[in-house]
């Protein structure tokens, strides 16, 4: 067999139009791989040992399911198809776990574990994050394989089952299996497009660090009539401390949290980008964020500080008492150039300078997802952009990094490879929320684009890849 690029893409279109994609995705969505639940291990094991292993073995992959170095977390699947050691090897990544189903919060007629189609929307938990996205990529590989008779390159697929809990064990797993995962580049899919109508390529991610600010003034609450004006209120004090971290429009005031890496080349890469999350997305607040930056630069070239929750007293049943304590659940999303190990110390110094030595800072998550970035001029990024434009007829949005976070530093720093991400979702997909969905037109186009990328990789690999 030899086939043609166009016939491989036509095969991908037929797979989608005839219901093949829906059937495959439904099988995967039906497995409740909720890694945040304590009883999820059987479903996580079934996903990689059953569903994904069976599917990939049919494509000629050698599959190995290995335990997590941290035994309380889900396993990993490494699938390898080696056609010629002299040819390039591409690593494709996906995560089979999802967040909690939140069954009781979905709109009537919808379920997290059964795909329901309404118009262009395919509802179901994991359709966007991430089962739908890695199903698209694996199906695209299958289309090239069926049309050409071979891929024309070597393919390794890594499926993890703990991304929604911060990818525990992933770094140690990749260190221990570095030889099996060795590749020239990663081409994967996660996260949203910048504009749902236009393909996106991003080369890295912002890092993320969650932490809590806590202020305890005394034991127990005290009557606000008897003690109001005499006892300090920790809720008020913590609110004022938070107000030193940003100004009223959210501009960061901690000096070490203000990046120095929004270079001219990054600005140039972002100049052509435009945010359009599609129907149902919130309206961008024009007067929020760093005033001197464009909206795109604020998300992809800058750091953002968020208060995710704030609690003092009993919000559900308030009483007339001065509360004894207050806590703010916070997060910093950060770009390359921000020292992740100095985020908490820098905040400590900042709060101390403003007289808030009594506020405790607790890092909320053990895992820090560090920031990564790929130069848009990298040969792999340019290769993907050229292929996408050839297939789709439109130049993709090129982002040095995504606004969200992924364990991308495992691939860039531990495995030592450039990373190219081509997302197949959009920002208003309700991932991590009830009514999660995938847009059918974006999924279909994603199949076409990825089939083109994998076809081109076998026919004419990018400069810098092994011949």
Secondary structure, DSSP 8 states (H G I E B T S, - for coil): ----HHHHHHHHHHHHHTTHHHHHHHHHHTS--BTTSTT-HHHHHHIIIIIIHHHHHTTT-EEEEE--SSTTS--EEEEEE-S-TTS-EEEEEEE--B----GGGS-TT-BTTB-EEETTEEESTTTTTTHHHHHHHHHHHHHHHHHHSS-SSEEEEEEES-GGGT-TTHHHHHHHTTTTT--SEEEE--SEESBTTB-EEE--B-EEEEEEEEEE-SSS-EEHHHHTTTS--HHHHHHHHHHHHB-TT--B--GGGS-S---HHHHHHHTT---B--TT-----TTSS-TTS-HHHHHHSS-EEEEEEEEES-SSS--SEE-SEEEEEEEEEE-TTS-GGGHHHHHHHHHHHTT-TT-EEEE--S--B------TTSHHHHHHHHHHHHHHSS--EEESSBSS--STHIIIIIS--EEEE---EETTS-TTSTT-EEEHHHHHHHHHHHHHHHHHHHHS--TTS--
